[in-house]
């Protein structure tokens, strides 16, 4: 009797053990299929830096000099000089190799031992008077454009330059990416100038400016040029350039034999100086800032990008306008004549058989 009870109890314990193993195996399978949380999932884990949606870690990295410029340290060229001089650290390690990729959201970047912090971007438009220099550092102590602005803890710099004797519109900011877009020749951002020159330039001389003249750095030209006013002994010109070289306008005018008396920049892209007085400044509006970020040429597309589709017959083309009426036809008699004309014979194009003549009633059918 005792033996039978013991055997029964033994079989019961064996069945219980097997059931436990089966249940544990089923639980592991369920967790592998994502049906239940695992013990590892319930443990606290180290907090990670949030990542932008849809971007891989490789896409989050940028060149170090670009990150420095975006933080308002200076232009990219200036940032490259700082890196080469060993003044920049990434995660407490000095970096001197240009083009090093970093993630500004998860890595610590230091300049001269001070951690860079992304501050709020500011954008000023300044009417630079003559006698004021554009550079941020002037050993001679001359008045600078940034001295015209209210004191701030942020490091500001001018976008491009005007020589000391020139005047007009200048932008001051701490946005290195925008500064690069407005000054790099590949974007072709237009700058408009009013140029007062001695004498009266002839038409052929002005044509040389738009065709291009050779300077020490290469060929330079005005994108557009026209005469605004003729004075006694001088002429006021309006010139548009889409690149910037040192004293470019003065050197171009000197090559055609006319000295520049005054030079004033009145616009960058679609942002104009208007009635702002010399030495005054104002903040850029949101619309002006948006226009600066979209003005100019876009970077060249990758060779893998499919070219844009051909323009439709009603689209605008250089050299003329073509209008489209509501019925989808071409509102142009010459184009309509070509569309209804047959092949040429003896140099004369004749209408197709049964085709209507442009503007006619369609009665003149050929047999």
Buried (B, 14 or more C-beta within 10 A) or exposed (E): EEEEEEEEEEEEEEEEEEEEEEEEEEEEEEBEEEEEEEEEEEEEEEEEEEBEEEEEEEEBBEBBBBBBBBBBBBBBEBBBBBBEEEBBBBEEEEBEEEEBEBBBEBEEBBBEEEEBEEEEBBBBBBBBBBEBBBBBEEEEEEBBBBEBBEEEEEEBBBBBBBBBEBBBBBBBBBBBBBBBBBBBEEBBBBBBBBBBBBEBBEEEBBEBBBEEBEBEEEEBBBBEBEEEEEEEEBBBBBBBBBBBBEBBBBBBBBBBEBEBBBBBBBBBBBBBBEEBEBBEBEEBEEEBBEBBBEBBEEEEEEEEEEEEEEEEBBEEEEEEEBEBEEEEBBBBEEEBBEBBBEEEEEEEEEBEEEBBBBEEEEEEEEE
